[in-house]
Amino acid sequence: MPAARFLVRGRVQGVCFRASTREQALALGIEGHALNLPDGGVQVLAVGSAAALDALERWLWQGPPAAQVDAVERMALPEQAANGFRIA
């Protein structure tokens, strides 16, 4: 399946960003993971249909209510498989 890595910058740690991303990803049928980065950002690896990845990207620009997203960088990855969606 198509895959992408998203780097999300802004006030995205300590605001339930990863848990909210997991809920959104599962609702879209996306598998992968979300993890906090040492620089304060969040990395999201997403595997799903192209339409679902586009929808997740739109959501990442918004995030949960307490988040303040400044930037979302998307990098296409080779097709791959994943199993569920985990928070790391």
N, CA, C and O atoms as CSV, one atom per row, in Angstrom:
chain,resi,resn,atom,element,x,y,z
A,1,MET,N,N,0.850,-1.189,0.000
A,1,MET,CA,C,0.000,0.000,0.000
A,1,MET,C,C,0.889,1.243,0.000
A,1,MET,O,O,2.037,1.194,0.442
A,2,PRO,N,N,0.355,2.348,-0.494
A,2,PRO,CA,C,1.109,3.603,-0.454
A,2,PRO,C,C,1.455,3.969,0.989
A,2,PRO,O,O,0.714,3.660,1.922
A,3,ALA,N,N,2.592,4.628,1.145
A,3,ALA,CA,C,3.043,5.024,2.478
A,3,ALA,C,C,3.649,6.421,2.422
A,3,ALA,O,O,4.146,6.855,1.383
A,4,ALA,N,N,3.598,7.120,3.557
A,4,ALA,CA,C,4.191,8.458,3.648
A,4,ALA,C,C,4.662,8.680,5.073
A,4,ALA,O,O,4.134,8.112,6.029
A,5,ARG,N,N,5.679,9.532,5.178
A,5,ARG,CA,C,6.143,9.986,6.489
A,5,ARG,C,C,5.796,11.454,6.586
A,5,ARG,O,O,6.071,12.226,5.668
A,6,PHE,N,N,5.198,11.838,7.689
A,6,PHE,CA,C,4.844,13.231,7.948
A,6,PHE,C,C,5.641,13.723,9.143
A,6,PHE,O,O,5.718,13.040,10.164
A,7,LEU,N,N,6.228,14.891,9.023
A,7,LEU,CA,C,6.878,15.557,10.146
A,7,LEU,C,C,6.023,16.766,10.479
A,7,LEU,O,O,5.830,17.652,9.647
A,8,VAL,N,N,5.515,16.794,11.698
A,8,VAL,CA,C,4.602,17.848,12.125
A,8,VAL,C,C,5.327,18.724,13.132
A,8,VAL,O,O,5.879,18.224,14.113
A,9,ARG,N,N,5.326,20.027,12.894
A,9,ARG,CA,C,6.036,20.985,13.746
A,9,ARG,C,C,5.050,21.966,14.365
A,9,ARG,O,O,3.998,22.253,13.795
A,10,GLY,N,N,5.404,22.468,15.528
A,10,GLY,CA,C,4.581,23.428,16.239
A,10,GLY,C,C,4.398,22.961,17.669
A,10,GLY,O,O,5.243,22.244,18.204
A,11,ARG,N,N,3.308,23.360,18.285
A,11,ARG,CA,C,2.989,22.892,19.639
A,11,ARG,C,C,2.195,21.607,19.477
A,11,ARG,O,O,0.964,21.613,19.468
A,12,VAL,N,N,2.931,20.497,19.349
A,12,VAL,CA,C,2.317,19.213,19.033
A,12,VAL,C,C,2.683,18.120,20.036
A,12,VAL,O,O,2.298,16.965,19.853
A,13,GLN,N,N,3.406,18.461,21.073
A,13,GLN,CA,C,3.680,17.506,22.143
A,13,GLN,C,C,2.985,17.990,23.404
A,13,GLN,O,O,2.932,19.190,23.673
A,14,GLY,N,N,2.453,17.050,24.174
A,14,GLY,CA,C,1.757,17.395,25.394
A,14,GLY,C,C,0.331,17.885,25.171
A,14,GLY,O,O,-0.275,18.472,26.067
A,15,VAL,N,N,-0.205,17.645,23.971
A,15,VAL,CA,C,-1.560,18.104,23.634
A,15,VAL,C,C,-2.406,16.963,23.048
A,15,VAL,O,O,-3.373,17.205,22.327
A,16,CYS,N,N,-2.033,15.737,23.364
A,16,CYS,CA,C,-2.731,14.523,22.866
A,16,CYS,C,C,-2.652,14.383,21.349
A,16,CYS,O,O,-3.540,13.791,20.736
A,17,PHE,N,N,-1.599,14.921,20.741
A,17,PHE,CA,C,-1.483,14.872,19.285
A,17,PHE,C,C,-1.356,13.433,18.784
A,17,PHE,O,O,-2.039,13.045,17.836
A,18,ARG,N,N,-0.491,12.647,19.412
A,18,ARG,CA,C,-0.286,11.274,18.925
A,18,ARG,C,C,-1.542,10.428,19.086
A,18,ARG,O,O,-1.913,9.694,18.169
A,19,ALA,N,N,-2.198,10.519,20.235
A,19,ALA,CA,C,-3.421,9.735,20.456
A,19,ALA,C,C,-4.526,10.160,19.493
A,19,ALA,O,O,-5.251,9.317,18.964
A,20,SER,N,N,-4.652,11.452,19.267
A,20,SER,CA,C,-5.662,11.949,18.326
A,20,SER,C,C,-5.331,11.527,16.902
A,20,SER,O,O,-6.226,11.216,16.117
A,21,THR,N,N,-4.043,11.516,16.570
A,21,THR,CA,C,-3.622,11.061,15.245
A,21,THR,C,C,-3.964,9.595,15.058
A,21,THR,O,O,-4.414,9.190,13.987
A,22,ARG,N,N,-3.752,8.797,16.099
A,22,ARG,CA,C,-4.093,7.374,16.027
A,22,ARG,C,C,-5.593,7.205,15.772
A,22,ARG,O,O,-5.982,6.412,14.915
A,23,GLU,N,N,-6.427,7.927,16.492
A,23,GLU,CA,C,-7.879,7.835,16.288
A,23,GLU,C,C,-8.258,8.200,14.856
A,23,GLU,O,O,-9.060,7.514,14.222
A,24,GLN,N,N,-7.679,9.280,14.358
A,24,GLN,CA,C,-7.978,9.726,12.998
A,24,GLN,C,C,-7.491,8.703,11.974
A,24,GLN,O,O,-8.202,8.384,11.021
A,25,ALA,N,N,-6.282,8.194,12.173
A,25,ALA,CA,C,-5.723,7.213,11.244
A,25,ALA,C,C,-6.591,5.957,11.196
A,25,ALA,O,O,-6.897,5.451,10.117
A,26,LEU,N,N,-6.981,5.462,12.354
A,26,LEU,CA,C,-7.814,4.259,12.371
A,26,LEU,C,C,-9.156,4.504,11.699
A,26,LEU,O,O,-9.668,3.624,11.007
A,27,ALA,N,N,-9.734,5.684,11.890
A,27,ALA,CA,C,-10.998,6.018,11.229
A,27,ALA,C,C,-10.851,6.047,9.710
A,27,ALA,O,O,-11.806,5.780,8.981
A,28,LEU,N,N,-9.642,6.375,9.238
A,28,LEU,CA,C,-9.376,6.448,7.797
A,28,LEU,C,C,-8.861,5.126,7.231
A,28,LEU,O,O,-8.645,5.016,6.024
A,29,GLY,N,N,-8.662,4.131,8.079
A,29,GLY,CA,C,-8.134,2.852,7.610
A,29,GLY,C,C,-6.639,2.873,7.392
A,29,GLY,O,O,-6.117,2.110,6.579
A,30,ILE,N,N,-5.945,3.737,8.108
A,30,ILE,CA,C,-4.495,3.884,7.977
A,30,ILE,C,C,-3.796,3.134,9.098
A,30,ILE,O,O,-4.247,3.143,10.244
A,31,GLU,N,N,-2.694,2.488,8.755
A,31,GLU,CA,C,-1.840,1.826,9.736
A,31,GLU,C,C,-0.515,2.559,9.809
A,31,GLU,O,O,-0.187,3.334,8.911
A,32,GLY,N,N,0.255,2.324,10.873
A,32,GLY,CA,C,1.564,2.955,11.005
A,32,GLY,C,C,1.867,3.306,12.439
A,32,GLY,O,O,1.571,2.529,13.346
A,33,HIS,N,N,2.463,4.486,12.659
A,33,HIS,CA,C,2.782,4.913,14.024
A,33,HIS,C,C,2.923,6.428,14.097
A,33,HIS,O,O,3.067,7.113,13.085
A,34,ALA,N,N,2.876,6.924,15.327
A,34,ALA,CA,C,3.145,8.331,15.617
A,34,ALA,C,C,4.099,8.366,16.795
A,34,ALA,O,O,3.887,7.674,17.791
A,35,LEU,N,N,5.156,9.175,16.686
A,35,LEU,CA,C,6.107,9.246,17.780
A,35,LEU,C,C,6.619,10.665,17.963
A,35,LEU,O,O,6.754,11.428,17.007
A,36,ASN,N,N,6.901,10.998,19.226
A,36,ASN,CA,C,7.480,12.295,19.544
A,36,ASN,C,C,8.945,12.313,19.123
A,36,ASN,O,O,9.652,11.313,19.251
A,37,LEU,N,N,9.383,13.448,18.626
A,37,LEU,CA,C,10.773,13.639,18.243
A,37,LEU,C,C,11.481,14.495,19.295
A,37,LEU,O,O,10.835,15.304,19.961
A,38,PRO,N,N,12.786,14.331,19.454
A,38,PRO,CA,C,13.520,15.113,20.448
A,38,PRO,C,C,13.425,16.623,20.238
A,38,PRO,O,O,13.563,17.386,21.195
A,39,ASP,N,N,13.192,17.066,19.000
A,39,ASP,CA,C,13.133,18.506,18.710
A,39,ASP,C,C,11.760,19.119,18.976
A,39,ASP,O,O,11.549,20.300,18.700
A,40,GLY,N,N,10.812,18.321,19.515
A,40,GLY,CA,C,9.488,18.838,19.834
A,40,GLY,C,C,8.434,18.555,18.783
A,40,GLY,O,O,7.259,18.859,18.989
A,41,GLY,N,N,8.832,17.982,17.668
A,41,GLY,CA,C,7.880,17.638,16.611
A,41,GLY,C,C,7.320,16.246,16.802
A,41,GLY,O,O,7.668,15.541,17.749
A,42,VAL,N,N,6.457,15.866,15.898
A,42,VAL,CA,C,5.883,14.523,15.878
A,42,VAL,C,C,6.091,13.943,14.489
A,42,VAL,O,O,5.852,14.611,13.483
A,43,GLN,N,N,6.541,12.691,14.442
A,43,GLN,CA,C,6.677,11.973,13.174
A,43,GLN,C,C,5.530,10.982,13.068
A,43,GLN,O,O,5.221,10.262,14.018
A,44,VAL,N,N,4.906,10.956,11.900
A,44,VAL,CA,C,3.816,10.011,11.637
A,44,VAL,C,C,4.191,9.196,10.415
A,44,VAL,O,O,4.451,9.751,9.347
A,45,LEU,N,N,4.219,7.889,10.567
A,45,LEU,CA,C,4.374,6.981,9.436
A,45,LEU,C,C,2.993,6.437,9.144
A,45,LEU,O,O,2.348,5.871,10.027
A,46,ALA,N,N,2.533,6.600,7.916
A,46,ALA,CA,C,1.172,6.209,7.562
A,46,ALA,C,C,1.183,5.320,6.324
A,46,ALA,O,O,1.852,5.614,5.333
A,47,VAL,N,N,0.429,4.232,6.402
A,47,VAL,CA,C,0.284,3.293,5.291
A,47,VAL,C,C,-1.213,3.135,5.033
A,47,VAL,O,O,-1.965,2.727,5.918
A,48,GLY,N,N,-1.634,3.462,3.813
A,48,GLY,CA,C,-3.049,3.367,3.462
A,48,GLY,C,C,-3.272,3.813,2.034
A,48,GLY,O,O,-2.317,4.027,1.288
A,49,SER,N,N,-4.508,3.951,1.658
A,49,SER,CA,C,-4.815,4.393,0.299
A,49,SER,C,C,-4.346,5.835,0.101
A,49,SER,O,O,-4.166,6.577,1.067
A,50,ALA,N,N,-4.155,6.216,-1.142
A,50,ALA,CA,C,-3.720,7.587,-1.438
A,50,ALA,C,C,-4.725,8.603,-0.916
A,50,ALA,O,O,-4.334,9.640,-0.379
A,51,ALA,N,N,-6.011,8.319,-1.065
A,51,ALA,CA,C,-7.045,9.238,-0.583
A,51,ALA,C,C,-6.999,9.361,0.938
A,51,ALA,O,O,-7.166,10.453,1.480
A,52,ALA,N,N,-6.773,8.243,1.626
A,52,ALA,CA,C,-6.698,8.277,3.085
A,52,ALA,C,C,-5.469,9.059,3.548
A,52,ALA,O,O,-5.544,9.804,4.525
A,53,LEU,N,N,-4.343,8.897,2.860
A,53,LEU,CA,C,-3.135,9.651,3.224
A,53,LEU,C,C,-3.356,11.146,3.020
A,53,LEU,O,O,-2.910,11.956,3.832
A,54,ASP,N,N,-4.037,11.510,1.948
A,54,ASP,CA,C,-4.351,12.929,1.720
A,54,ASP,C,C,-5.254,13.471,2.822
A,54,ASP,O,O,-5.055,14.586,3.302
A,55,ALA,N,N,-6.248,12.677,3.220
A,55,ALA,CA,C,-7.157,13.110,4.287
A,55,ALA,C,C,-6.417,13.247,5.611
A,55,ALA,O,O,-6.675,14.182,6.370
A,56,LEU,N,N,-5.501,12.326,5.896
A,56,LEU,CA,C,-4.720,12.425,7.126
A,56,LEU,C,C,-3.844,13.674,7.102
A,56,LEU,O,O,-3.718,14.360,8.117
A,57,GLU,N,N,-3.246,13.971,5.969
A,57,GLU,CA,C,-2.416,15.174,5.871
A,57,GLU,C,C,-3.245,16.425,6.175
A,57,GLU,O,O,-2.794,17.305,6.909
A,58,ARG,N,N,-4.441,16.506,5.619
A,58,ARG,CA,C,-5.302,17.654,5.907
A,58,ARG,C,C,-5.596,17.742,7.402
A,58,ARG,O,O,-5.575,18.831,7.976
A,59,TRP,N,N,-5.870,16.599,8.034
A,59,TRP,CA,C,-6.150,16.594,9.457
A,59,TRP,C,C,-4.915,16.998,10.269
A,59,TRP,O,O,-5.036,17.724,11.256
A,60,LEU,N,N,-3.729,16.533,9.859
A,60,LEU,CA,C,-2.512,16.866,10.602
A,60,LEU,C,C,-2.276,18.374,10.657
A,60,LEU,O,O,-1.730,18.872,11.641
A,61,TRP,N,N,-2.673,19.102,9.630
A,61,TRP,CA,C,-2.527,20.559,9.636
A,61,TRP,C,C,-3.390,21.191,10.725
A,61,TRP,O,O,-3.113,22.304,11.172
A,62,GLN,N,N,-4.410,20.498,11.142
A,62,GLN,CA,C,-5.333,20.985,12.166
A,62,GLN,C,C,-4.981,20.391,13.525
A,62,GLN,O,O,-4.778,21.124,14.493
A,63,GLY,N,N,-4.910,19.070,13.596
A,63,GLY,CA,C,-4.613,18.379,14.832
A,63,GLY,C,C,-5.722,18.519,15.855
A,63,GLY,O,O,-6.798,19.030,15.543
A,64,PRO,N,N,-5.465,18.066,17.087
A,64,PRO,CA,C,-6.467,18.192,18.145
A,64,PRO,C,C,-6.606,19.648,18.578
A,64,PRO,O,O,-5.755,20.472,18.242
A,65,PRO,N,N,-7.668,19.981,19.319
A,65,PRO,CA,C,-7.944,21.377,19.669
A,65,PRO,C,C,-6.792,22.132,20.345
A,65,PRO,O,O,-6.608,23.321,20.083
A,66,ALA,N,N,-6.017,21.471,21.205
A,66,ALA,CA,C,-4.955,22.165,21.942
A,66,ALA,C,C,-3.673,22.354,21.128
A,66,ALA,O,O,-2.768,23.063,21.569
A,67,ALA,N,N,-3.580,21.745,19.969
A,67,ALA,CA,C,-2.360,21.829,19.156
A,67,ALA,C,C,-2.296,23.141,18.374
A,67,ALA,O,O,-3.317,23.754,18.062
A,68,GLN,N,N,-1.078,23.545,18.073
A,68,GLN,CA,C,-0.830,24.681,17.175
A,68,GLN,C,C,0.177,24.192,16.142
A,68,GLN,O,O,1.380,24.167,16.403
A,69,VAL,N,N,-0.313,23.806,14.979
A,69,VAL,CA,C,0.540,23.244,13.933
A,69,VAL,C,C,1.105,24.373,13.086
A,69,VAL,O,O,0.364,25.194,12.545
A,70,ASP,N,N,2.441,24.401,12.977
A,70,ASP,CA,C,3.126,25.409,12.166
A,70,ASP,C,C,3.517,24.877,10.789
A,70,ASP,O,O,3.567,25.634,9.820
A,71,ALA,N,N,3.796,23.571,10.703
A,71,ALA,CA,C,4.239,23.000,9.434
A,71,ALA,C,C,3.988,21.500,9.418
A,71,ALA,O,O,4.059,20.828,10.448
A,72,VAL,N,N,3.693,20.989,8.227
A,72,VAL,CA,C,3.580,19.551,8.001
A,72,VAL,C,C,4.387,19.250,6.743
A,72,VAL,O,O,4.095,19.763,5.663
A,73,GLU,N,N,5.398,18.416,6.904
A,73,GLU,CA,C,6.238,18.013,5.772
A,73,GLU,C,C,5.896,16.565,5.425
A,73,GLU,O,O,5.873,15.696,6.296
A,74,ARG,N,N,5.634,16.319,4.149
A,74,ARG,CA,C,5.255,14.974,3.697
A,74,ARG,C,C,6.327,14.418,2.785
A,74,ARG,O,O,6.802,15.095,1.873
A,75,MET,N,N,6.706,13.157,3.045
A,75,MET,CA,C,7.672,12.471,2.198
A,75,MET,C,C,7.069,11.134,1.791
A,75,MET,O,O,6.712,10.326,2.648
A,76,ALA,N,N,6.956,10.900,0.499
A,76,ALA,CA,C,6.442,9.613,0.011
A,76,ALA,C,C,7.478,8.532,0.295
A,76,ALA,O,O,8.681,8.763,0.178
A,77,LEU,N,N,7.000,7.363,0.665
A,77,LEU,CA,C,7.860,6.215,0.939
A,77,LEU,C,C,7.484,5.083,0.001
A,77,LEU,O,O,6.386,5.076,-0.555
A,78,PRO,N,N,8.387,4.123,-0.181
A,78,PRO,CA,C,8.024,2.950,-0.984
A,78,PRO,C,C,6.815,2.249,-0.364
A,78,PRO,O,O,6.603,2.302,0.847
A,79,GLU,N,N,6.037,1.599,-1.207
A,79,GLU,CA,C,4.871,0.876,-0.701
A,79,GLU,C,C,5.328,-0.129,0.346
A,79,GLU,O,O,6.388,-0.741,0.224
A,80,GLN,N,N,4.513,-0.284,1.369
A,80,GLN,CA,C,4.848,-1.208,2.446
A,80,GLN,C,C,3.594,-1.666,3.169
A,80,GLN,O,O,2.490,-1.189,2.905
A,81,ALA,N,N,3.787,-2.582,4.068
A,81,ALA,CA,C,2.696,-3.090,4.883
A,81,ALA,C,C,2.924,-2.658,6.328
A,81,ALA,O,O,4.060,-2.443,6.749
A,82,ALA,N,N,1.859,-2.537,7.065
A,82,ALA,CA,C,1.942,-2.231,8.486
A,82,ALA,C,C,0.881,-3.056,9.188
A,82,ALA,O,O,0.002,-3.641,8.555
A,83,ASN,N,N,0.979,-3.091,10.500
A,83,ASN,CA,C,0.025,-3.872,11.273
A,83,ASN,C,C,-0.497,-3.012,12.403
A,83,ASN,O,O,0.175,-2.865,13.424
A,84,GLY,N,N,-1.685,-2.439,12.246
A,84,GLY,CA,C,-2.261,-1.580,13.267
A,84,GLY,C,C,-1.654,-0.183,13.245
A,84,GLY,O,O,-0.932,0.184,12.318
A,85,PHE,N,N,-1.956,0.578,14.273
A,85,PHE,CA,C,-1.388,1.918,14.406
A,85,PHE,C,C,-0.955,2.069,15.852
A,85,PHE,O,O,-1.772,1.978,16.768
A,86,ARG,N,N,0.334,2.301,16.052
A,86,ARG,CA,C,0.847,2.383,17.414
A,86,ARG,C,C,1.378,3.768,17.720
A,86,ARG,O,O,1.729,4.541,16.829
A,87,ILE,N,N,1.424,4.050,18.999
A,87,ILE,CA,C,2.007,5.291,19.495
A,87,ILE,C,C,3.312,4.918,20.158
A,87,ILE,O,O,3.358,4.033,21.013
A,88,ALA,N,N,4.372,5.595,19.760
A,88,ALA,CA,C,5.687,5.303,20.330
A,88,ALA,C,C,6.223,6.505,21.075
A,88,ALA,O,O,7.323,6.450,21.625
